[in-house]
Amino acid sequence: MVFACVSQQVSGHAFGNSVETVVGEHIIDIGFDAPVLEPGLKTLFDFLLLKNALPYPAVPYKELTVTFYKGQKILHTQTFITGQEFEPVIIEHTFQKPGTYHLDVRFMLEDGEVLETKAPLKVIGTQWGVREILFMGAAILACWIPLYLFYDMFLTRRKRSA
């Protein structure tokens, strides 16, 4: 699921991680609020275009296109058109399964120049499916049966004979 909003108050990666790519005289900065990407958790992404020179000022852009991929499959793509005032974009995305995803980010500047990058995103963790639940149930049963037999054979028979 993807939720997107345009906000005028982006703190610029107060926590979490970022992927930065130098493209010519610019830096494409993709930030996300999670220290580790995990399936099933909502993650906020923000996108900044900076000038690659101190003090790294933000560069206004005309259009931003963001696309999430898993392999060759497009999971979500969305384009944002900015107005006269610069407004950073924040997107909420939930990864469904662990694995390697890719995030394509494409900025179009006011003069028509296009700056883009493709960032790999590693989603770690396990997601419990039917197979995992059945395996855990079988493992618990396999441990419980010997304990029950031990209890039945030694402890209850001692009580009966006493």
FIKOLPA-943920 format. One line per 8 residues: their letters; for each residue x, y, z of N, C-alpha, C. Coordinates in steps of 0.1 Angstrom, whole numbers. Each point is the difference from the previous one (the first is absolute). Last residue first. Layout:
! FIKOLPA-943920
a) X Y Z X Y Z X Y Z | ...
//
This chain:
! FIKOLPA-943920
asrkrrtl) 22 -454 451 3 4 14 -13 0 9 | 2 -10 -48 6 -10 8 2 4 14 | -16 31 -32 -10 -11 1 6 -11 9 | 27 37 -10 -10 5 9 -10 -12 2 | 35 -6 -30 5 0 13 -11 4 10 | -10 2 -46 1 -14 5 6 -1 14 | -2 42 -23 -14 -5 4 0 -14 5 | 42 19 -15 -5 7 12 -14 -4 4
fmdyflyl) 24 -21 -37 8 0 12 -7 7 12 | -20 -6 -45 7 -13 3 6 1 14 | -21 39 -19 -10 -11 2 7 -12 5 | 27 37 -11 -9 3 12 -9 -12 3 | 26 -3 -39 8 -1 12 -8 3 12 | -21 5 -41 2 -14 3 9 -2 12 | -8 44 -14 -12 -6 5 2 -15 3 | 35 23 -21 -2 5 14 -13 -6 6
piwcalia) 10 -9 -45 9 -7 9 -1 5 14 | -28 21 -32 -3 -14 1 10 -7 10 | 5 47 -13 -9 -3 10 -3 -14 2 | 29 17 -35 6 1 13 -10 -3 11 | -15 -2 -44 11 -10 1 7 2 13 | -34 31 -10 -6 -13 2 11 -11 2 | 13 43 -13 -5 0 14 -6 -13 4 | 14 5 -45 12 1 9 -5 0 15
agmflier) -33 3 -34 6 -14 0 12 0 10 | -20 42 -7 -9 -9 7 6 -14 1 | 23 31 -25 1 3 14 -9 -9 8 | -3 -3 -47 13 -5 5 2 2 15 | -39 18 -21 -1 -15 1 14 -6 5 | -1 47 -9 -9 -3 12 -1 -15 2 | 23 15 -38 8 3 12 -8 -3 13 | -22 -5 -43 11 -9 1 8 2 13
vgwqtgiv) -34 31 -11 -5 -13 4 11 -10 2 | 18 48 5 -10 -5 -9 -5 -13 5 | 29 46 17 -5 -13 4 -11 -3 -10 | 45 29 -6 -14 2 0 -6 -14 2 | 51 24 9 -8 -11 -4 -15 4 1 | 49 30 -8 -10 -5 9 -8 -12 -6 | 25 45 -24 3 -12 7 -11 -4 9 | 12 31 -46 -10 -2 10 3 -13 6
klpaktel) 28 37 -31 0 -13 5 -10 -1 11 | 9 32 -45 -5 0 13 -1 -14 5 | 25 33 -42 -4 -13 5 -4 1 15 | -2 39 -40 6 -4 13 -5 -14 4 | 7 36 -44 -7 -12 4 7 -6 12 | -6 52 -27 8 -11 6 -9 -12 3 | 2 53 -30 -6 -12 6 10 -10 6 | -14 52 -26 10 -7 9 -6 -12 6
vegdelmf) -8 38 -43 -5 -12 8 11 -6 7 | -15 51 -25 11 -10 3 -6 -11 9 | -24 41 -13 -2 -13 -8 10 -10 2 | -5 44 22 5 2 -13 -2 -13 -9 | -13 1 47 -8 11 -7 5 1 -15 | 10 -47 22 2 13 4 -8 10 -8 | -7 -53 15 1 9 -12 1 14 5 | 10 -52 22 -3 14 2 1 7 -14
rvdlhytg) -5 -53 21 3 8 -12 -5 14 3 | 11 -52 23 -4 13 3 4 9 -12 | -8 -55 16 4 9 -10 -5 14 4 | 10 -48 27 -8 12 0 6 10 -10 | -1 -57 14 7 12 -6 -10 12 0 | 9 -50 30 -9 8 -8 8 11 -6 | 7 -51 25 6 12 -5 -10 7 -9 | -14 -31 43 6 -1 -12 6 13 -4
pkqfthei) -44 -20 32 14 3 1 6 -1 -14 | -51 14 3 8 -11 3 15 4 1 | -36 32 -5 -8 -11 4 9 -12 4 | 6 56 4 5 -11 -8 -7 -13 5 | -15 53 1 1 -12 8 4 -11 -9 | 1 58 1 -1 -12 -7 2 -12 9 | -8 58 -6 -1 -11 10 -1 -13 -9 | 21 52 -10 -8 -11 -4 0 -11 10
ivpefeqg) 11 57 -10 1 -12 10 -9 -10 -5 | 25 48 -21 -10 -11 -1 3 -10 10 | 10 57 -4 5 -14 0 -11 -10 0 | -1 50 -20 -7 -8 10 6 -14 -1 | 6 54 -20 7 -13 2 -7 -7 11 | -25 37 -31 8 -1 12 5 -14 1 | -27 10 -36 10 11 0 9 -1 12 | -21 -46 -10 -5 13 -4 11 11 0
tiftqthl) 2 -56 -9 1 11 10 -5 13 -6 | -10 -54 -9 2 12 -7 1 11 11 | 5 -57 -1 -4 12 7 5 13 -8 | -10 -58 -7 7 13 -5 -6 11 8 | 5 -57 5 -8 12 2 9 12 -4 | -5 -59 3 7 11 -6 -9 12 2 | 8 -55 17 -7 12 1 8 11 -7 | 11 -46 -4 -10 -1 11 -8 12 1
ikqgkyft) 28 -27 -41 -3 14 6 -11 -2 10 | 36 -38 -19 -14 4 2 -1 14 7 | 41 -27 -10 -5 8 -12 -14 5 2 | 25 -10 43 4 -7 -12 -3 9 -12 | -22 21 33 4 -13 6 4 -9 -12 | -8 57 9 1 -12 -8 3 -12 9 | -19 56 0 5 -11 8 -1 -13 -9 | 2 56 -10 -5 -13 -4 7 -11 9
vtlekypv) -9 58 -8 5 -10 9 -6 -13 -4 | 8 54 -19 -7 -13 -2 7 -10 8 | -6 57 -5 7 -11 7 -8 -13 -3 | 6 56 -18 -7 -13 0 9 -10 7 | 13 46 -3 -14 2 -6 -8 -13 2 | 41 22 32 -3 -8 -12 -14 1 -4 | 42 24 34 -14 -1 -4 -1 -8 -13 | 39 -4 38 -2 5 -13 -15 -2 -4
apyplank) 31 7 48 -10 -8 -7 -2 7 -14 | 48 4 26 -13 6 -1 -10 -9 -8 | 50 -3 21 -10 -10 -5 -14 5 0 | 39 28 10 -5 -8 11 -11 -10 -4 | 38 -3 -26 -4 6 13 -7 13 -1 | -4 -37 -39 10 10 5 -5 6 13 | -25 -28 -34 12 -7 5 11 10 3 | -56 4 1 12 5 -8 12 -7 7
lllfdflt) -48 -23 4 9 10 6 10 3 -10 | -51 -25 9 10 2 -11 8 12 5 | -33 -40 25 6 14 -1 9 0 -12 | -41 -31 26 8 1 -12 5 15 -1 | -22 -42 36 -1 14 -4 11 2 -11 | -31 -41 27 11 4 -8 -2 14 -4 | -19 -38 39 -1 13 -6 12 3 -8 | -26 -48 16 12 8 0 -2 13 -8
klgpelvp) -28 -45 26 0 12 -8 13 8 1 | -5 -54 5 1 12 8 -1 12 -10 | 0 -47 -14 -12 3 8 1 13 8 | 46 -22 -14 -13 -2 -6 -11 3 10 | 47 25 3 -6 -13 4 -13 -1 -7 | 49 31 4 -12 -2 -8 -5 -14 3 | 31 33 32 0 -12 -8 -14 -2 -7 | 8 39 24 14 -4 0 2 -12 -8
adfgidii) -39 36 -11 2 -12 7 15 -3 0 | -23 37 -23 0 2 15 3 -13 8 | 18 22 -50 -11 -8 6 2 -1 15 | 19 29 -49 0 -3 14 -12 -9 4 | 32 19 -44 -12 -8 3 1 -4 15 | 24 37 -36 0 -6 13 -13 -6 3 | 34 19 -42 -13 -5 3 0 -7 13 | 32 40 -22 -1 -12 9 -15 -3 1
hegvvtev) 32 29 -39 -11 -1 10 2 -13 8 | 25 16 -40 2 11 10 -11 -1 12 | 7 -44 -27 5 13 -6 3 10 12 | -20 -37 20 -3 0 -14 4 14 -6 | 5 -34 47 4 12 -7 -3 -1 -15 | -24 -23 45 7 -2 -13 3 13 -6 | -18 -26 50 4 12 -7 7 -3 -13 | -34 -20 41 8 -5 -12 2 13 -8
sngfahgs) -14 -10 55 -2 7 -13 10 -6 -10 | -27 -10 53 11 -1 -10 -2 9 -12 | -19 3 54 -1 -9 -11 13 0 -9 | -19 44 27 3 -14 4 -1 -9 -12 | -4 46 -7 3 1 14 4 -14 6 | -8 20 -49 6 -13 6 4 2 15 | -23 37 -24 13 -4 -6 7 -12 7 | -44 25 8 11 2 8 13 -4 -6
vqqsvcaf) -47 20 -20 8 -13 0 12 3 8 | -46 26 -13 8 -1 12 7 -14 0 | -32 16 -32 9 11 0 9 -2 12 | -27 -38 -32 1 7 13 10 11 -1 | -32 -39 -28 9 10 -2 0 9 13 | -12 -55 -8 -5 14 3 11 10 -3 | -17 -57 -5 9 11 -3 -7 13 4 | 0 -58 5 -7 12 3 9 12 -2
vm) -6 -57 -11 8 13 -1 -9 11 3 | 4 -58 5 -8 12 0 9 12 0
//
